[in-house]
C-alpha cells in the first residue's frame, strides 16, 4: 500500500478463467510475489506454479515455506516497474513478461523424487565424485544427520561443476569482477569443499566435467567442443587458489608470530587474504580460529562494507590501470621523470641453483587515485603508486605482471596485484595498508615464487616457439602467447592438425634443450641488426630501438655478428622484453598437456613446466605400464575364465576414462586413447568368444545332468537375457521334447530374467508357456511376455528365484503325469 500497488486481480482472474479452482489460487505479499533484480532496476509482481510431491491434500500452508514437499516449478514476472535509487517505483513505458522454469525440479516431479539430487541429472556426477574420493557414497543426508557435511559437499560440488561447465563453455571465465567474480567464487567453493570435506586430490572438480558433458552434451552441443577448455580453466584456477592458500598460511603464521596471545588477528590482513588472495571469508576466519586466535570481525565487516560501497559507486581503480591524458601531462609538467625499471632484470642465479631477487628502495613520486594525482592516500584506499625506480615487472610481451608489497619500517605499507606501463610511468595498482605520501621511501618486495614461475614459463615459451618451427616447418608462425606463474599458452599458425608424433617431437626438442642446461643470453641491440638475424622470431608489432634480444645457447653478440650463419638459423632467438631464467635447467621439465584449434588457421597449446610437468610424466609412465599389463592379459585371454576377462574388459574401460582426464603429456594421451580403444575392442571380442563357449558348455551340462522331461533351473550365467535365450536355444536343440524354464539372476543389480519353452508334445497336454511363466511372476516381481510355446520375464527380486523354481517344477508336473 505504501508504494501505491493494488492487488493483482487481473492475474488471479486469468488463472480462474483457465479453470484453476479458487482454492488453489493463493494471494501473497511483496516478499513472495514481487520480483526484483537488485536494489535498482526493472521489477514487478509475479505469479508462480507450485507442486505438491505428496498430493491429494490441501498443501496451501506449505507454499513458500521452503518445504521439500511443496516446491516452486515456474515463475512468471510481469515487468511493469523500475525501482529507482530512492526506493520508489516508476512505471515502465513497455511491459514484458519474464518467465523461468526449474528444469531440475521438473525432472524430480517426472521421476517421482523429492530431491533434485536423487534424479538422473545429478546421480552420474555424485557417483563420479565417489569414485574420485575415498569417502562413503552419497546418502542424501542433511543437517545434523550429515556427519562432517559429506553429503552437503557432494551436493555443492555436483551443482557447481554443472554451473562451471555451462558458464565457461558459454565464454564466461573466472575473474575479479561482476559475473567473472561470481564464477570464480563458485569454482573455489567447489574446490574448497572437495579438499576440506572429501579429502579429494587436486583435479577432482575438473575430472567431473566429462560426466556433465556426457549428461548434457546432447542438449548443449557446445559443451562437447569446450570440454578441454573448461577442464583447463578449472585446473588452472584451482592451482592458483591452492597456491594462494599456501601463501596465505605463510602470511598468517608471520602475522600471528608478532601478536600477543590475547591480541585480535588484524582485520586488514584478513581482508588481504580474502580480497587479494581469493580465500573465502569464512575460511579465513576458520584458519585464524584453528591457530587459537580471533579476528576482529566488526572491523573486517567495515572494511568489506567500504569496499562494496566503493564498488557500487564505481570508485574502484580499473583492472588495468592507466593514466588519462590530463594526468600524464600533469606529471610531465611537474618534471616527474619516467620510472626506471631496469631493476626488474637485476636477479642472479646462485651456485645452489636458486635465484636471488633484489629488494631495493624506491621513492614515491606520485599517487594516482580515482583518476586524479594526489599527494597522500589513507590506509585501506585503492590507488596506483608511481616510483622513481622499481624492480616490479609491468605486464608486457605476453607476460603477466609481478605482484608483491612495499614495506616501510618493516611493515607492509602497500600491496600490489597489478603493474602496468603507461607513458613511461610504471603504475603499481593495489591497496594502501598504511597511509602513504609523496616522497615516502619504501622497500620493494616482489612475489618471488610468482616471478620465478613466469620466468620459467617465458623461457619455455621461446623454446616451444623454436621447437614448433623446427618440427612443423618454417610456415609455423607465432600468433600470440600468454605467460603466467602456473602455465603458458601459445597460439600459432599451422596448416594441419599436429599429429601425436609431432607433438612428442616438439616436447622432446624442448626437453632436450632443458636437459642440456644451456645458458640464456640477453642484450640490447639496434633494431635493424636484430631483425637481420636469420632465425629471429618477431611479432607484427612496433618495437623500440634499440631492442632487447633473448637467445638460448648462443650469445646474442655472436648471432648479430654472423646473422646468416648456422647458429643464427638453429638457435632460439627472439625480440623480447620479458624476464627469463639464466639457464634452461631451471625449467626442469616441459609438458604439452593441451592443444586445440583456436581460430581458423590458428591453434593453441597450453603447457606446464617444473614439478607439474615432472608429475605429468610420472603419471604417464604409470598409465603406460598399466596399459601394457592389460594388453598382456588380453593376449592370454582365451585361456582365462569368462569372469576374469570381463574384469579385464572393465579395467580397460576404467583406464580409458583415467587417460581422458589425467594430467599427462598430450601426445601420450592421444596415443594411449587410440591403443586402448583398440585394446578394448580386442578384449570385447575375447569376452564374447568366451561367453559363447561358456553358454554352450552350460547348456550341454544342463541337458546331460537333467535326465528328465522337464528342466527348470538357474543357469548361473547372470541376468543377461541374450545369454539366457542362447542357452535355451541350445538346450532345446539338444532335447527338443523337453519343457524348459531357465533362470538368470544377479543379486548386485537386483535383477532376474526367465525364459521358457514348451514343445508341441507338451502343449497338447495343457502346458502353456505363458501360463507356466505366470506362476513365478509374484515371487520374482516380474512382468511376462510371449505365447503358449515361448515366453520370457523380467523381474527385480532375484531372492525369490529358489521358491519360483520349485513352484515352476510342481506346476509343470501336474500336466505330465
RAZINOR-V844333 format. One record per backbone hydrogen bond with DSSP energy under -0.5 kcal/mol. CO is the residue of the C=O (numbers start at 0). NH is the residue of the N-H. If there is no record, write none. Layout:
co-><CO:CO>
nh-><NH:NH>
//
This chain:
co-><0:6:7:8:9:10:11:12:13:14:15:20:21:23:28:28:29:32:34:40:41:42:42:43:44:46:47:48:48:50:50:56:58:59:61:61:68:68:70:72:73:74:74:75:75:76:76:77:78:79:80:81:81:82:83:87:89:95:96:97:99:100:101:102:103:104:105:106:107:108:114:115:118:118:121:121:122:123:124:125:126:127:128:129:131:141:142:144:145:146:148:149:150:151:152:153:154:155:156:157:158:159:160:161:162:163:164:165:166:167:176:176:177:178:179:179:180:181:182:183:184:185:186:187:188:189:190:191:192:192:193:194:197:200:202:203:204:205:207:207:208:209:210:211:212:215:219:220:220:221:222:223:225:226:227:228:229:230:231:232:233:234:235:236:237:238:239:240:241:242:243:244:245:246:247:248:249:250:251:252:253:254:255:259:264:265:266:267:268:269:270:271:271:272:273:279:280:281:282:283:284:285:286:287:287:288:293:294:295:296:297:298:299:300:301:302:303:304:305:306:307:308:309:309:310:318:323:324:325:326:327:328:329:330:331:334:338:339:340:341:342:344:345:347:347:349:353:355:359:361:362:362:363:365:366:366:367:368:371:373:374:376:377:380:382:383:384:384:385:385:387:389:391:392:395:397:398:402:403:404:405:405:406:407:410:412:412:413:414:415:417:418:419:421:423:424:424:425:426:426:427:428:428:429:430:431:435:436:439:441:442:444:445:446:447:448:449:450:451:452:453:454:454:455:456:457:458:459:460:461:462:463:464:465:466:467:468:472:474:476:479:481:481:482:486:487:488:489:490:490:491:492:498:499:500:501:502:503:504:505:506:507:508:509:510:511:512:513:517:518:518:520:522:522:524:525:526:527:528:528:529:532:535:536:538:546:547:548:549:550:551:554:555:556:557:559:561:562:564:565:565:566:567:570:571:572:573:573:581:582:583:583:584:586:586:588:590:590:591:593:595:598:600:601:601:602:603:604:605:605:606:607:608:608:609:610:611:612:613:614:615:616:617:618:619:620:621:622:623:624:625:626:627:628:629:630:631:633:635:636:640:641:642:643:644:645:646:647:648:649:650:651:652:653:654:655:656:657:657:661:664:665:666:667:668:669:670:671:672:673:674:675:676:677:678:679:680:681:682:683:684:685:686:687:688:689:690:691:692:693:694:695:696:697:698:699:700:701:702:708:709:710:712:712:718:719:720:721:722:723:724:725:726:727:728:729:730:734:737:738:739:740:741:742:743:745:746:750:751:752:753:754:755:756:758:758:759:761:761:762:765:767:768:769:770:771:772:772:775:776:776:779:779:780:782:784:786:787:788:789:790:791:792:793:794:796:797:799:800:801:802:803:804:805:806:807:808:809:810:811:812>
nh-><3:8:11:12:13:14:15:16:17:19:18:23:24:25:31:32:33:45:43:82:36:79:80:34:77:75:49:72:73:52:70:58:61:62:64:66:52:70:50:101:48:76:99:46:77:78:97:79:95:91:42:83:89:40:86:83:81:78:98:76:74:102:105:106:107:108:109:110:112:111:117:118:121:122:124:125:126:127:128:129:130:131:132:132:200:144:145:146:148:149:152:153:154:155:156:157:158:159:160:161:162:163:164:165:166:167:168:169:171:170:179:180:181:182:174:183:184:185:186:187:188:189:190:191:192:193:194:195:196:197:199:198:133:203:206:207:207:208:210:211:212:213:214:215:216:219:222:223:224:225:226:226:229:230:231:232:233:234:235:236:237:238:239:240:241:242:243:244:245:246:247:248:249:250:251:252:253:254:255:256:257:257:258:262:295:269:270:271:272:273:274:275:276:278:277:283:284:285:286:287:288:289:290:290:292:291:264:296:299:300:301:302:303:304:305:306:307:308:309:310:311:312:314:315:313:320:327:328:329:330:331:332:333:335:334:336:340:389:343:344:345:346:357:349:355:352:349:347:443:441:364:387:438:385:368:373:383:371:368:366:437:435:380:431:429:367:386:427:364:365:339:342:393:401:398:482:395:446:415:444:412:413:442:410:407:432:433:405:430:403:428:394:426:424:338:421:426:427:419:428:384:416:417:382:414:379:376:439:363:361:406:404:447:450:451:452:453:454:455:456:457:458:580:459:460:461:462:463:464:465:466:467:468:469:470:471:472:475:476:492:490:483:488:399:483:606:481:604:478:479:602:476:502:503:504:505:506:507:508:509:510:511:512:513:514:515:517:516:583:520:552:550:524:548:546:529:530:531:531:532:532:535:537:574:540:524:575:522:573:520:571:558:559:560:561:562:564:533:568:568:569:570:534:572:551:536:549:575:519:585:586:587:587:588:609:609:592:607:665:605:603:601:493:597:598:491:595:489:592:593:487:590:611:612:613:614:615:616:617:618:619:620:621:622:623:624:625:626:627:628:629:630:631:632:633:634:635:636:638:639:644:645:646:647:648:649:650:651:652:653:654:655:656:657:658:659:660:660:661:663:668:669:670:671:672:673:674:675:676:677:678:679:680:681:682:683:684:685:686:687:688:689:690:691:692:693:694:695:696:697:698:699:700:701:702:703:704:705:706:738:711:740:714:742:720:723:724:725:726:727:728:729:730:731:732:733:734:737:739:710:756:712:754:714:752:750:749:745:794:743:792:741:790:739:761:762:763:764:766:765:767:771:772:773:774:774:775:776:779:780:781:795:796:795:793:791:769:768:757:786:755:784:753:782:751:799:800:803:804:805:806:807:808:809:810:811:812:813:813:814:815>
//
